[in-house]
Amino acid sequence: MFGKLMPAESTPVVEGVMADKKNGTKLGQYRFGKLAVYLPDNTYIARNAISNVVVSVESIPTKGCCGIPAFSPTVTFYVEKRKFRLLASSEKQASLMRDALVI
């Protein structure tokens, strides 16, 4: 079901991530477990390393003829000094993601 999981840059190694990911809650393209947040590229971010969780609406650059930015609800947080952003499909989903991170 899942490939080998690696910690994201600046993130500590966590034991038991395979079972945690399997039992985690899926929100959008991310999975939220008790130990970590799992990203689509088979990396994870240890929950105990996450700080400063904020929900906002950010402009996301798009490619194409016009280059018009799209606006997306985003959950932003830090691990040490590195900034991470999780894109959500709605403000409600972004709030659920934030709640999953701060519990």
N, C-alpha and C positions, 0 to 999 in steps of 0.2 A: 504494500500500500504506500509506504513512504520510503524514499531513498535515505542515504546516509545524511545525518544532520550535522552541521558545523555551526559553531558560534559566529555571529556577525562580528565584524571588526570592533574592537574595544569592549567586547562582551565576555564575561567570565564563562568558563566551561561549566555545564550543569549535568549531573548524573541523572539518568532516568528519563531523558527527553523523548525517546521513542514512544513509550507508554503514555507520557504526558500529552504528546501531540495527538495520539490516537483518541484519547479521552477528552481532548479540548473542544471548545466551542468554535465553530466556523462562523466568521463574520466577514462577508465579502471575500477577498482573496487571502485573508489571514486566518490563522487558527490561534485561539487563546487558551493556553493551558494554565495549570496552577503554578508551574515552574517557569514558563517562558512564553513568549509570543513567537509564532512560527511564520516566517515569510515565504512567499512562493518559490524562492530560489533555494529552498532546503537549508536555509540558515535560521538561526533563532536568536532571540534577545532575552537574556535572563531577566525575569520580572523584578528581582531584588536589586538590579542595577539601574532600573528606570527611574527618572526623576522629571519634574516639571512638565506634567502632562497637560496639554492645552488643546481645545477644539477651536478651529477657526475655518474661515472660507478663504482659500488662496487661489491666485491665478496660476494656472498650469499652462506653460507654453505648448502650443500645438504646431504640428507640421502641416504644410499645405500651402495653397496659393495665397491665402490671405494673412496667415500668421496671427489670426485673432486668438487671444488667450481664452481658455475655458476656465470657469470657476468651479472649484470642487471643495466640498467639506473635507477637512484634513485634521488628523490627530497628530500633533507634534510632541515629541518628547526627547529627552537627552539621556545618553549613557556616557558618563564622564563628560567630556566636552563635545562629543559627537552628536549631531542632530539627526533624528530619524523622523520620517513622515509616513503616515499610513493614509492612503486615499480612501475615502468612503463614497458610496453612491448617493447618500442623502445625509442630511443633518441628524436624522434619527439614528442612522447607522453609526455615524461618528460619535454620537453620545453613548451608544451601546459599547463601542470600542473603548472610549474613555473610561466608562464604568468598569469594563473588564480589566483595564490596566491598573486602576487605583484600588481595587478591592484586595 
